[in-house]
Amino acid sequence: MEPKKRICIVGAGPAGLSCALMLKRYGISATIFEKEEIGGLIRNAWRVENIPLMPVRSGEEIAAELQKLIEINGLEIIRDEILSIEDGKLSGAKDEYPYDFLVIATGTRPKRISEFEISDRVSYEYVKLPKNISSLAIYGGGDIAFDGALKAFESGVKPEIFIRSEHPRALPKLIEETRNRKIPLHLKTPIREVRNHEGRLIIVTSEGEEREFDALLIAIGRVENLPRINVVDLSRVLIIGDAAHVNYRQMSIAIGDGIKAAMRIIELLGGA
């Protein structure tokens, strides 16, 4: 009898979990590696309302549903950060793992401003901000920035958005929702400096204006988040979701990618 193939999926967001769930339907088990919380970046979404047939939900609600699917289907999750990939081997922070087929669904990482990272009150994800804040500065003009502003507003936090350019890049729907709530938008207002002051943050704009906030969310863009890859035979390695389409970060695309990757593996195994 041919030995069972070892299928590994790196990343437990919508792409990786969609792949694992589709494989499970065919009786094929996969091992999923995740270093953080289930759901990935989708946890930060204010609302997800662009997927046909799915009711409008917050990103945190979707992450909770993904966690339930993991438990119902008995998916195996290993808590480790995969740092590098070679032919047939994953190297993590905790251990090494063999694979026959590999799916990389590691999403994206933020463009950082290291000089602003002065305390835990500065974050690149809304869900990682301190819980006891009443005011929030947001730096960026894309979907993540506006999602953060709307989530803050609904939580009773007073947000203000600082944007370097004259025009926000976010979805028109998000911009409209933000303006309807009269959330301040500071256009053409780069942040020049961030300082600590008695447990709060001083935000200094390019014009020298100083404003005080409880926290800062930096959302100036994202890039693909891939481990080091030193693989000769790429025929059994698939990169999917946001890691493969950094400019098209949509959950619907990630889900489709995951299902497609699963079908490809099933085909290679001779099952479809």
Beta strands, then each sheet from edge to edge (+ up, - down):
strand 1: 7-10
strand 2: 31-33
strand 3: 76-78
strand 4: 82-86
strand 5: 89-92
strand 6: 96-98
strand 7: 101-104
strand 8: 108-110
strand 9: 122-123
strand 10: 135-139
strand 11: 158-162
strand 12: 185-186
strand 13: 191-197
strand 14: 200-205
strand 15: 210-213
strand 16: 215-218
strand 17: 222-224
strand 18: 228-230
strand 19: 237-239
sheet 1: 3+ 2+ 1+ 7+ 19+
sheet 2: 6+ 5- 4+ 18+
sheet 3: 8+ 17-
sheet 4: 9+ 16+ 10+ 11+ 12+
sheet 5: 13+ 14- 15+
end
